[in-house]
Amino acid sequence: MDTYDDFVGARRSALIEEFGGGAGAEAAVDRALARCRRGWVRLEQTTDVESHVRGLVRDELDRPRRRRLTLYALVSLALLVAAAVVISVLPTPPEVRKETNPVPVPWFAEGQLHLADVVVTLPGAGAFAQLDDGVVIEDEGGSLLLVDGDGDVSGYDGEMPEVTEPEIPAPYDEGSGISRRLAVAVAPGGESVHLMEIAAAGPEAGVYTRLSETISRMFVVCTTPQCTTQTRFVVKGRDVRLR
């Protein structure tokens, strides 16, 4: 029976050559042989020593690859965890629904922003101004957001666009049931859009309000400067704004 030292002296160099030579093979062979030193006597009695040592060498040569795979797995897991954390702290995107706007300009009412083709739920939002087919709007904390025409919301680094109220007479009609104008805007197509307050009393007030506090605003869209041709849209609630 060979001693451990006898086996190392006889087989070390051959094993190094068998596994390709070089520093990598030499280190793998030495580590594999070192793993056999303590239980050498029992190993010779119970195992095919040559096959066992070769298996250990292959294991040592494969160790860097396994380490890389483990590292890749840990990095991937860390990235997944980080992504999950980021997603968990991101604000929930606002609800967006398809709805054609009967008014030719953006408007806000009861926590909902009405654009040309969509309605975006933005509770607590503040002032806003039209920008292209969307708007720039203040969030609850006073920061500016950009809401595009599809309802997608993103941060906005610029200034709130300036809005100058046009000098257009209010469309008053005797006995119309509307008492005063709250705001006015000009649509891209040239129509004037007047946000009016519905009177609580009057000959035609009941047509709009039916003595209800839930309906108190109306849009009057005029297609001529003198508002001889107009369309009216009643809006529920009191928190109705054009900007």
C-alpha positions as CSV (number, residue, x, y, z in Angstrom):
1,M,0.0,0.0,0.0
2,D,1.4,3.4,-1.1
3,T,1.7,6.1,1.4
4,Y,0.3,9.5,0.6
5,D,3.8,10.9,-0.1
6,D,4.5,7.9,-2.4
7,F,1.4,8.6,-4.4
8,V,2.1,12.4,-4.6
9,G,5.7,11.7,-5.8
10,A,4.6,9.2,-8.4
11,R,1.4,10.8,-9.8
12,R,1.5,14.6,-9.2
13,S,3.4,15.5,-12.4
14,A,1.4,13.1,-14.5
15,L,-1.9,14.4,-13.2
16,I,-0.8,18.0,-14.0
17,E,0.0,17.1,-17.5
18,E,-3.2,15.1,-17.9
19,F,-5.2,18.1,-17.0
20,G,-3.5,20.4,-19.5
21,G,-0.4,21.6,-17.6
22,G,0.2,25.2,-16.5
23,A,-0.3,27.0,-13.3
24,G,-4.1,26.4,-13.2
25,A,-3.7,22.6,-13.5
26,E,-0.9,22.5,-11.0
27,A,-2.9,24.5,-8.4
28,A,-6.0,22.3,-9.0
29,V,-3.9,19.0,-8.6
30,D,-2.3,20.3,-5.4
31,R,-5.6,21.3,-3.9
32,A,-7.1,18.0,-4.8
33,L,-4.2,16.0,-3.2
34,A,-4.3,18.2,-0.1
35,R,-8.0,17.2,0.3
36,C,-7.0,13.5,0.5
37,R,-4.1,13.8,3.0
38,R,-6.0,13.4,6.2
39,G,-8.0,10.3,5.3
40,W,-5.5,8.7,3.0
41,V,-5.4,5.3,4.7
42,R,-9.2,4.9,4.7
43,L,-9.3,6.2,1.2
44,E,-7.0,3.5,-0.1
45,Q,-9.0,0.8,1.6
46,T,-12.4,1.9,0.3
47,T,-12.0,3.9,-2.9
48,D,-10.4,3.8,-6.3
49,V,-7.8,6.4,-5.4
50,E,-6.9,7.4,-9.0
51,S,-10.5,8.0,-10.0
52,H,-11.2,9.8,-6.7
53,V,-8.3,12.2,-7.2
54,R,-9.2,12.9,-10.8
55,G,-12.7,13.8,-9.7
56,L,-11.4,16.1,-7.1
57,V,-9.1,17.8,-9.7
58,R,-12.0,18.3,-12.1
59,D,-14.0,19.8,-9.2
60,E,-11.1,22.2,-8.4
61,L,-10.8,23.2,-12.0
62,D,-14.6,23.9,-12.2
63,R,-14.6,25.9,-9.0
64,P,-14.0,29.3,-10.6
65,R,-16.9,28.7,-13.0
66,R,-19.2,27.8,-10.2
67,R,-18.1,30.9,-8.3
68,R,-18.9,33.1,-11.3
69,L,-22.3,31.4,-11.6
70,T,-22.9,32.0,-7.9
71,L,-21.8,35.6,-8.2
72,Y,-24.1,36.1,-11.2
73,A,-27.0,34.6,-9.4
74,L,-26.4,36.8,-6.3
75,V,-26.1,39.9,-8.5
76,S,-29.3,39.0,-10.4
77,L,-31.1,38.4,-7.1
78,A,-29.9,41.7,-5.7
79,L,-31.1,43.5,-8.9
80,L,-34.5,41.9,-8.6
81,V,-34.8,42.8,-5.0
82,A,-33.7,46.4,-5.7
83,A,-36.2,46.6,-8.6
84,A,-39.0,45.3,-6.4
85,V,-38.1,47.9,-3.7
86,V,-38.1,50.7,-6.3
87,I,-41.4,49.5,-7.7
88,S,-42.9,49.3,-4.3
89,V,-42.1,52.9,-3.4
90,L,-43.1,54.4,-6.7
91,P,-46.5,56.1,-6.7
92,T,-49.3,54.3,-8.3
93,P,-50.0,55.6,-11.8
94,P,-53.2,57.6,-11.9
95,E,-56.3,56.0,-13.3
96,V,-56.9,56.9,-17.0
97,R,-60.1,56.2,-18.9
98,K,-61.1,56.9,-22.5
99,E,-63.7,59.7,-22.8
100,T,-64.2,62.3,-25.5
101,N,-64.2,65.8,-24.1
102,P,-67.3,67.8,-25.1
103,V,-65.4,71.0,-24.3
104,P,-62.6,72.0,-26.8
105,V,-60.1,72.8,-24.0
106,P,-58.7,70.9,-20.9
107,W,-60.7,71.3,-17.7
108,F,-60.6,69.9,-14.2
109,A,-63.5,68.9,-11.9
110,E,-63.7,66.9,-8.7
111,G,-60.3,65.4,-8.9
112,Q,-60.4,64.5,-12.6
113,L,-58.5,66.2,-15.5
114,H,-60.4,66.1,-18.8
115,L,-58.3,66.1,-21.9
116,A,-59.4,65.7,-25.5
117,D,-59.7,61.9,-25.4
118,V,-59.0,60.8,-21.8
119,V,-59.9,61.6,-18.2
120,V,-57.1,61.3,-15.7
121,T,-57.8,61.0,-12.0
122,L,-55.5,63.4,-10.0
123,P,-57.0,64.1,-6.6
124,G,-55.7,67.1,-4.9
125,A,-54.1,68.6,-8.1
126,G,-53.8,72.4,-8.2
127,A,-53.4,74.9,-11.0
128,F,-52.7,73.7,-14.6
129,A,-52.0,75.2,-18.0
130,Q,-52.3,73.6,-21.4
131,L,-49.1,72.5,-23.2
132,D,-49.4,71.0,-26.7
133,D,-52.1,68.3,-26.4
134,G,-51.6,67.9,-22.6
135,V,-51.2,70.1,-19.6
136,V,-48.7,71.0,-16.9
137,I,-50.3,70.6,-13.5
138,E,-49.4,71.0,-9.9
139,D,-49.5,67.9,-7.7
140,E,-50.7,67.8,-4.1
141,G,-47.2,68.9,-2.9
142,G,-46.9,71.8,-5.4
143,S,-44.5,70.0,-7.8
144,L,-45.2,70.3,-11.5
145,L,-46.2,67.2,-13.5
146,L,-46.6,66.8,-17.3
147,V,-49.8,65.0,-18.4
148,D,-49.7,64.2,-22.1
149,G,-52.6,63.7,-24.4
150,D,-52.7,59.9,-23.6
151,G,-52.9,60.6,-19.9
152,D,-49.3,59.5,-19.2
153,V,-47.9,61.5,-16.2
154,S,-44.2,62.4,-15.7
155,G,-42.2,65.0,-13.9
156,Y,-41.8,68.4,-15.4
157,D,-38.6,70.5,-14.9
158,G,-39.8,73.7,-16.6
159,E,-42.0,76.6,-15.4
160,M,-45.7,76.6,-15.4
161,P,-46.8,78.0,-18.8
162,E,-48.3,81.5,-18.5
163,V,-52.0,81.8,-19.3
164,T,-53.5,85.2,-20.2
165,E,-57.2,85.4,-19.9
166,P,-58.6,86.7,-23.2
167,E,-60.7,89.9,-23.2
168,I,-64.0,88.4,-24.3
169,P,-67.4,89.5,-23.1
170,A,-69.3,87.0,-21.0
171,P,-72.3,85.4,-22.7
172,Y,-75.1,86.7,-20.5
173,D,-78.7,86.1,-21.4
174,E,-81.6,87.4,-19.5
175,G,-83.4,84.6,-17.7
176,S,-80.7,82.1,-18.7
177,G,-80.2,80.6,-15.3
178,I,-76.5,81.5,-15.3
179,S,-75.3,84.3,-13.0
180,R,-71.6,85.0,-13.6
181,R,-68.5,83.9,-15.5
182,L,-65.7,82.2,-13.5
183,A,-63.1,81.8,-16.2
184,V,-62.7,82.0,-20.0
185,A,-60.3,80.4,-22.5
186,V,-59.9,80.3,-26.3
187,A,-59.7,76.8,-27.9
188,P,-57.2,76.0,-30.6
189,G,-60.1,76.1,-33.2
190,G,-60.9,79.7,-32.1
191,E,-64.0,79.0,-30.0
192,S,-64.3,80.8,-26.8
193,V,-65.0,78.6,-23.8
194,H,-66.7,80.3,-20.8
195,L,-67.0,78.6,-17.4
196,M,-70.2,79.9,-15.9
197,E,-71.9,79.6,-12.5
198,I,-75.4,78.4,-12.5
199,A,-77.8,80.7,-10.5
200,A,-79.5,79.1,-7.5
201,A,-82.8,80.7,-8.6
202,G,-84.3,82.0,-11.8
203,P,-86.8,81.1,-14.5
204,E,-84.6,78.4,-16.0
205,A,-82.4,77.5,-13.1
206,G,-84.3,74.4,-12.3
207,V,-83.6,73.0,-15.7
208,Y,-79.9,72.8,-14.8
209,T,-79.8,72.5,-11.0
210,R,-83.1,71.0,-10.0
211,L,-82.4,72.7,-6.7
212,S,-79.4,70.4,-6.3
213,E,-76.0,71.5,-4.9
214,T,-74.2,68.8,-6.9
215,I,-74.6,70.8,-10.2
216,S,-73.5,74.4,-10.2
217,R,-71.2,74.9,-13.2
218,M,-71.7,75.1,-16.9
219,F,-69.5,75.5,-19.9
220,V,-70.7,77.8,-22.7
221,V,-68.8,77.3,-25.9
222,C,-69.3,80.1,-28.4
223,T,-68.4,79.7,-32.1
224,T,-68.8,83.4,-32.8
225,P,-67.3,86.4,-31.0
226,Q,-70.7,87.7,-30.1
227,C,-71.7,84.2,-28.9
228,T,-74.8,84.2,-31.1
229,T,-74.1,80.5,-31.6
230,Q,-73.3,78.6,-28.5
231,T,-73.3,75.1,-27.0
232,R,-73.8,74.4,-23.2
233,F,-72.4,71.6,-21.1
234,V,-73.5,71.2,-17.5
235,V,-70.8,69.9,-15.1
236,K,-71.4,68.4,-11.7
237,G,-69.7,69.8,-8.6
238,R,-68.2,73.1,-7.6
239,D,-64.5,72.4,-8.0
240,V,-64.5,73.0,-11.8
241,R,-61.6,74.9,-13.3
242,L,-60.2,75.9,-16.7
243,R,-56.7,76.4,-15.2
